[in-house]
Amino acid sequence: MAAVGLKTTQYSLLTALARAGSMRAVDLARVLSLEASTLTRNLEPLVEAGWVESAPGAADRRTRVLRLTRAGRAHRRRASAHWRAAQLDLTAALGHETVATLHAMLDHCQRRLGGDDAGSGTRADEASGTGGMNGTDGSSATDGNAADATNAGGLSRGGGRRGGAVAAD
């Protein structure tokens, strides 16, 4: 993701906003299991780059509503190709079975360590529309037809507190 000037968490933010259209900052943090400070730290460069717009909420002006700009949508599309390539490279190096096992182990560890809803399909997978290694088209990140996978470089699941990123088209 460095090739397109993004951290994996920032790519996850762009992707979640692309799917949602707009979202309150507090809801985005909850969906991606990010602490407020982590969300803010990762949003600032995206807002400064003109990829994300932050505006007061209509009902409650104290809240911030986030949405992608046209430039943000275009940048996320460019980054998507890099994301898919990283997923395919990892799977080529380790093999589909090993990557799937790794995901299962990471989900298990996150649940044991008190991760919000790791592996249940209710937290980050809800935002990305995916589960496990699947892209939004239902294909696996390892079959060559996948949209974006739900893990950063195939090595981290979930967002924020334990690292990693969640992203899908």
N, C-alpha and C positions, 0 to 999 in steps of 0.2 A: 504494500500500500504506500510505502514511502515514495515510490516512483510517481505517484499522483498527489503527493503532499498530504496524505491522511494517515492517521493512526487507525488501527482496526476499530477502536471504540468510536471514533468519529465517523467512520464508514457505517457503523451500525446506527448511529444517530441519523445520518442522512437516509438510510434505508427505512428505518422506522417511520420517519416523517414522510418519505415517499409513499409508503403504504397508507398512512393515516390521513394524509392531506394536511391536517393541522392538528396540534395537540398541545395541551397545557404542559409546561415544563415539568411540573410535579408528576403528571401522568407518564411522561416519557421516562423520567427517572425510575418510576415504579416498574414500568414494563420491562426496562432493561436492567433492573436490579442495580441501579447506580445510586450512590450517595449524591446528595445535592451538590456538594463541592466538586465531585468528579464530573457531574453533568456540566456544571458551569465552566470548569476548566477545559472541557472538550468542546463546548459550544462556542466559546469566545472566538477562537480562530475561524470557525465556520461562519459566524456572523460577520466578523471583520472582512472575510474574503467575499462576502456578498452571497454566500450559498444558502444561508438560513436567515429568515426574518423573524425578529422577536418583537411582538407588539402587546400592548395591554389587552387583557381579556375584555370582551364586550359586557358580560354580566358583572364581572368583578375586576375593576381596573388594577387591583393589586396583583393579580395573577399575570403571568406571561404566557402568551400563546405563540407557539413556534410553527413555522411552515417553511418548506423549501422554496427558494426562488427559482426562476427559470434557469439561472446559471447553476444553482445547486443541483437541480435535476439532471442537467447535462453533465456536470462533474461526476455525479454518482454513477451515471451510465458508463462514463470512461473508466472509473475505478472498478466497476463490476467485472470488466475483462481481466484485470489484474487479480481480483479476488478469485475468480474461477480458475485462472491459471495456477495460482498457489494451491488451491484445493486438489487440482489434478496432479500437480507435481508431488505433493505429499502422498497421495494415494499411489502414484507410480513408484515412489520410493519405498513405501511401507506395505502396500497391498491393501485391498478393500477390507479384508477380514481383520487385519491388524488395526486399521483406522476405525472400523466399527466397534471393535473391542475397546479401543482407547476411549471412544466416546462414551460407551457404556460405563467404563471405569470412572471417568471424570464425572458423569452424572451421579453415579453411586457415591463417590467421595463428596460431592457437593451436597447431596441430600444428608449424608452422615454428619457433615460439618455444619448443618443447619442452613444450607442454601434455601432461598425462598421456596421455589417450586421446581427445582432442577429436574429435568427429564420428564416432568409431568405434562408438558405441552401446554402449560397455562401461563408461563411468564414470558420469556423471550420468544418462544416459538409462536405464541399468540400474536406478537407484534410482527413477526417475520412471515407468518403463514406457513411455517415449516415445522418439521419435527426431525430431530436427529440430523442425518446427513442429507435430507431431502431438500431439493430446490422447490420453488413455488410451483413448478410444473409437475411435481411429484416424482421427478427423477432423482437418482442418487448423484451426489457430487463426484462419484467415481465412475459413472457410466459414460462420461463424455458429453452428456446432453443436459447437464444440470444448470440451473440458474445458480445464484449465489448460495453457498453452503451456510450453515448456521454456526460455524466456528471459525475462529481466527487461526488461519494457517493449519487448521485441522487439529490444533493442540489444546485449545481452550474452549470451554463451553460456558455459556452464560455471560453476563456482563458485569462490569463494575467491581464489586467487592473482591472477587477472586480472579479478576482479569478476563480477557477474552472479549469476543465481540459476537454479536448476533446480527446476521444480515441476510436478506433475501430480496429478490426482485419483487 
